[in-house]
Amino acid sequence: MMKQSGLWSTLALVAALASPVWAEGETAATVMATVNGTTITLGEMIALRESLPEQYQSLPDDVLFKGILDQLVQQELLRQSVTEMSTRHSANVTNDTRGYISGVAIEEVVRTAVTDEALQAAYEARFKDAAPMTEYNAAHILVETVEAAGALKAELAAGADFAELAKANSIDTGSGANGGDLGWFGLGVMVKPFEEAVVAAKVGEVAGPVQSDFGQHLILVKETRIAENPPLDLIRDELAAEVENAAIMARVEELTKAGTVTREGEGLDPAILKNTALID
């Protein structure tokens, strides 16, 4: 009878031979399949896996491995079955390749452009010469007719409480439940007639009726204040997009100056792009 230690060694060896293992020296060029002389590589499989939606990437490794290899083999068989490409198909292949490779160039530009220093510089540039902005803390009562607004304004003049009238009468159910309170806001948030009335109003006095697309407003500006600049972290993504766009445009301009670009087709009728018969 085999000794116990020998038994465990044999079982371990059998398990190792039966399990998938990493071979030594595998690279992106490692051939995973060959279809009529055309190879499918490990790198191509990894790239396809990387491009899959997240729900597919979470599948078991063996399922994903087989599915990806099967898909690439099937695609290669189908690709080889096409012996003639139409003008449309060739144009789409060229456009897809151009788009992908230009995306690679953009990724490299963005990778080096968006730094903490660049974001700080963009932040300072945005607010260096910015004029102080006023914010308003206001409330309103919204009704359908100018007559209803006039009647409520008369009640306010007689001493009625603005918040209570808003709760009882405002058709803006969101703010009405809070006594018409709209909180703090800056310019560009409210519709134009409302904003203009707020800017012109005196603090503590009821303005209106003011007509907008929503109805008739009675407006009470409670307070005003000078808005502080938002912290950098709050607008980091917005600044990053600005830095990215500026860097990409600078790179395109650099390449344009260094290259030779002619636009032979600029004189054509723009409607020619609708002539799909040209690529049929």
C-alpha positions, 0 to 999 in steps of 0.5 A: 500500500502507498505511504500517505505522504506519497499519496498526497504528492500523487494527488497534488500532481494529478490536480496540477496537471488537470488544472489550467496553468500559466505557461512560461513565456506567454506574451501578447503575441502568443498564438491562441488559434489559427484560422486558415493561416491567420493567427489569433493572439493572446493580446487580441483576446485580452483586448476584446475582454477589456472592451466588454461591458462590466457584466460580461467581464464578471463571468467565470474565467473559463466561460469568458475565455472560451466565449472570447476565443470562439467569437474571434475564431467565428469573426475571422472565418466570417471576415475571410468569407468576404472576398469583395468589399464595397466602397461603403464597407472600405470607407467604414473600415478606414473611418473606424481605424482613423477614429480609433488611432486618433483616440490613442493620440488623444489619450496620450495628450490628455494623460500628460495635460491634466495635472494638479498644476494645470488644474490650479492654473485653470482655476486661477485663470477663471476667477482672477478677473471675474467680477463679484457675483451676487446671490439672492435668497428669495421666495415667491407666490405663483398664481395663474392670473394677474387678478389673483396676484393683485389680491394677494399683494393687497393682503400682504400690504395689509400685513398678511404673512408671505409664507402663509399666503404662499402655502395656501395659494401658490401653485408651485407646490414644491416651494409653496409647501415651504412658504414659497422659499427658493433658497439661495441662487445666482444669475442664470438659474431662474427664467429671465423675467423672474431674474430681472425682477429679483435683481431690481427688487429691494430687499424686504419688499414684495415685487410683482406681479411678474409674468413668466411662462409659469404664471404670475409671481409675487417675489420677496427678496429676503437677502443678498450676498456676494458669492464666494468662488467655488472650491477647486474640488467642486469644479475639478471635472469641469476644469479638467474638461477645459484643460483636456480640450485646450490641450487637444486643440493645441496638439491638433494645431501643432500637427497642422502647422507641421504637416501639409493639409489641403482641402480639395473638396471645400468648393463642392455643394455640401448636399453631396454628402446625401448622395449615398449612391456614390458608395453603393 
